[in-house]
Amino acid sequence: MDASVTQFWFERVNNIDWTFTAGDFAALFLLVLWLWVLWPTAELARLLKNPPRQSQILIATVSLTGLWLLNANVTAGIHIHFLGLVVLMLMFGWRLATLIALPPTLFFSLFVFKLPAEFAVYALLGVCLPIFGCFLLYSQMFKYLPHQLFIYIFCGSFLNGFLSIVFHILAWAAWLSVSTDYSWEFLSDNYLVLIPLLGFPEALLNGMAITLLVVYRPDWLYDYSDRTYLWKK
């Protein structure tokens, strides 16, 4: 059994393409720059003193990695999977959620893409951009809409879940159009057309997850409060 497991992982590692280009290093530099800009120093300091929160992060990281492994490969460079990034954002805030999503992104780049050079680009376009875009929508929702539980669940998680797929696919399609031989017509017919097919299940997945957390584990959510969303003003 041990020999077969060793052979399995040896084959996976042996098939990885470790080639890096100047563009890959440029993308890595941009990713490091983005992380420097958003680095949550205060949140990480609090996290070191909060073992239960550390356990939640471990659960979220493993769950996100497993979710991404439910992946369909349409063609080279085009992979279809649910994201779960909105749940991560609502649980930990957009800054910490970005950091938490990086290990699953690295795992995905190594063992699904088999191109570690794609890590930085995929992290920027497939993770950082959707999380930040959904955070902007969430912040505007909190500012301008009534503080009601329905709005928190529908707009904050359901609608944001759909938009995370839109951000993810549009950004990755734009990258594929400039970095590969795929034409925009090909990407439209084989990739962009999947937005509604993936968007609504993604929205439902995030909406259900946040609903369960509101009911059973509201303390796991980053800025949710019964006083804000349930108690009468």
C-alpha positions as a printed Julia matrix, in Angstrom:
233×3 Matrix{Float64}:
   0.0    0.0     0.0
   2.78   2.43    0.94
   4.63   1.67   -2.3
   1.53   2.32   -4.41
   0.87   5.62   -2.64
   4.49   6.65   -3.14
   4.3    5.71   -6.81
   1.06   7.68   -7.2
   2.57  10.9    -5.84
   5.85  10.32   -7.71
   3.94  10.2   -10.99
   2.02  13.36  -10.09
   5.19  15.27   -9.22
   7.1   13.87  -12.2
   4.47  15.23  -14.62
   4.74  18.79  -13.33
   6.24  21.31  -15.74
   8.65  23.5   -13.78
   9.37  25.91  -16.64
   9.11  29.58  -15.73
   9.2   32.56  -18.08
   9.92  36.24  -17.48
   6.16  36.88  -17.6
   5.6   34.31  -14.85
   8.1   36.07  -12.59
   6.43  39.41  -13.4
   3.08  37.97  -12.33
   4.69  36.66   -9.14
   6.06  40.13   -8.44
   2.58  41.65   -8.91
   1.1   39.04   -6.56
   3.69  39.83   -3.88
   3.01  43.54   -4.36
  -0.74  42.99   -3.94
  -0.16  40.93   -0.8
   2.07  43.67    0.58
  -0.69  46.23   -0.02
  -3.41  44.19    1.69
  -1.31  42.46    4.37
  -3.59  42.14    7.45
  -1.03  42.72   10.21
  -3.55  43.36   12.98
  -5.74  40.39   12.0
  -2.77  38.02   11.92
  -1.66  39.24   15.34
  -5.12  38.49   16.75
  -5.15  35.15   14.95
  -1.98  34.0    16.75
  -3.82  34.41   20.07
  -7.0   32.65   18.93
  -6.61  28.84   18.52
 -10.33  28.29   17.67
 -10.0   30.75   14.78
  -6.89  28.9    13.62
  -8.93  25.68   13.54
 -11.59  27.42   11.45
  -8.94  28.5     8.96
  -7.62  24.94    8.73
 -11.14  23.63    8.09
 -11.74  26.33    5.46
  -8.44  25.62    3.69
  -9.0   21.87    3.5
 -12.63  22.36    2.41
 -11.65  24.84   -0.31
  -8.95  22.5    -1.63
 -11.43  19.62   -1.75
 -14.03  21.77   -3.49
 -11.55  22.81   -6.18
 -10.57  19.2    -6.78
 -14.13  18.64   -8.04
 -12.83  20.0   -11.31
 -13.75  19.44  -14.96
 -11.08  20.0   -17.58
 -12.74  21.43  -20.7
  -9.5   21.83  -22.64
  -5.92  22.87  -21.9
  -5.96  25.86  -19.55
  -9.73  25.82  -19.05
 -10.8   24.22  -15.78
 -14.3   24.36  -14.32
 -14.87  24.18  -10.57
 -16.84  25.92   -7.86
 -15.0   28.68   -6.0
 -16.4   29.11   -2.49
 -14.54  32.42   -2.23
 -17.53  34.44   -1.01
 -18.0   32.15    2.0
 -14.31  32.59    2.73
 -14.62  36.37    2.47
 -17.66  36.54    4.75
 -15.98  34.27    7.3
 -12.58  35.95    7.5
 -12.76  39.3     5.71
 -11.37  39.9     2.24
  -7.75  40.42    3.31
  -7.36  37.26    5.35
  -9.53  35.31    2.87
  -7.05  36.18    0.13
  -4.19  34.69    2.14
  -6.18  31.58    3.05
  -7.01  30.92   -0.61
  -3.35  30.9    -1.68
  -2.41  27.36   -0.45
  -5.36  25.77   -2.35
  -4.34  27.85   -5.38
  -0.78  26.53   -5.16
  -2.07  22.96   -4.77
  -4.35  23.47   -7.79
  -1.5   24.85   -9.89
   0.79  21.96   -8.98
  -1.5   18.95   -9.19
  -4.32  20.04  -11.54
  -2.72  22.53  -13.89
   0.66  20.8   -13.38
   2.1   24.25  -14.13
   3.45  25.96  -11.01
   4.3   28.93  -13.24
   0.54  29.57  -13.49
   0.22  29.99   -9.72
   0.73  33.76   -9.57
  -1.48  34.53  -12.57
  -4.26  32.24  -11.36
  -3.99  33.67   -7.85
  -4.27  37.23   -9.16
  -7.05  36.71  -11.72
  -8.86  33.69  -10.35
  -8.73  34.46   -6.62
  -7.63  37.99   -5.68
  -9.76  39.75   -8.29
 -13.02  37.89   -7.47
 -12.53  38.33   -3.71
 -11.79  42.04   -4.04
 -14.64  42.61   -6.5
 -17.1   40.84   -4.21
 -15.79  42.8    -1.23
 -16.46  46.09   -3.06
 -20.02  45.02   -3.77
 -20.51  43.84   -0.19
 -19.19  47.1     1.25
 -21.51  49.17   -0.95
 -24.42  46.91   -0.03
 -23.71  47.46    3.66
 -23.46  51.2     3.11
 -26.59  51.81    1.03
 -29.03  48.94    1.66
 -31.06  48.26    4.8
 -29.34  46.06    7.36
 -31.66  43.07    7.09
 -30.9   39.36    7.25
 -32.45  38.71    3.82
 -30.22  41.34    2.22
 -27.15  39.96    3.99
 -27.81  36.44    2.69
 -29.18  37.28   -0.75
 -26.89  40.15   -1.73
 -23.89  39.38    0.43
 -23.63  35.67   -0.4
 -26.05  34.59   -3.16
 -25.57  37.51   -5.56
 -21.9   37.83   -4.68
 -21.45  34.1    -5.32
 -22.78  34.53   -8.85
 -20.56  37.55   -9.44
 -17.48  35.69   -8.19
 -17.92  33.25  -11.08
 -18.39  36.16  -13.5
 -15.19  37.87  -12.29
 -13.28  34.59  -12.29
 -14.24  33.4   -15.76
 -14.02  36.79  -17.48
 -10.58  37.49  -16.04
  -9.22  34.04  -16.85
 -10.72  34.13  -20.36
  -9.05  37.5   -20.97
  -5.74  36.01  -19.85
  -6.14  32.96  -22.08
  -6.97  35.17  -25.05
  -3.66  37.05  -24.77
  -1.41  34.21  -23.58
  -2.61  31.31  -25.75
  -3.8   30.65  -29.28
  -7.44  30.57  -28.19
  -9.54  33.12  -30.03
 -12.2   35.13  -28.21
 -14.84  33.35  -30.32
 -13.57  29.97  -29.12
 -13.52  31.14  -25.5
 -17.02  32.59  -25.83
 -18.4   29.33  -27.22
 -16.57  27.0   -24.83
 -15.92  28.97  -21.65
 -17.93  32.16  -21.26
 -21.1   30.27  -22.1
 -20.63  28.38  -18.83
 -21.13  31.49  -16.67
 -24.89  30.99  -16.11
 -24.43  27.23  -15.75
 -21.84  27.69  -13.01
 -23.02  31.02  -11.61
 -26.37  29.92  -10.23
 -25.08  26.75   -8.51
 -22.19  28.8    -7.1
 -24.67  31.38   -5.82
 -26.8   28.64   -4.26
 -23.76  26.98   -2.69
 -22.6   30.21   -1.07
 -26.11  31.24   -0.04
 -26.79  27.89    1.64
 -23.43  27.86    3.4
 -23.87  31.36    4.8
 -27.46  30.59    5.85
 -26.23  27.57    7.84
 -23.46  29.64    9.41
 -25.91  32.4    10.39
 -28.15  29.84   12.08
 -25.61  27.54   13.72
 -22.24  29.35   13.78
 -22.79  33.13   13.54
 -19.59  33.69   15.52
 -17.64  32.19   12.59
 -18.68  35.09   10.34
 -16.36  38.07   10.11
 -18.72  41.0    10.71
 -22.14  39.43   11.15
 -24.09  40.49   14.23
 -27.62  39.65   15.36
 -27.79  43.18   16.75
 -27.2   44.58   13.25
 -29.32  42.26   11.12
 -32.06  40.89   13.39
 -32.83  43.19   16.27
 -35.32  45.96   15.58
 -33.8   49.42   15.54
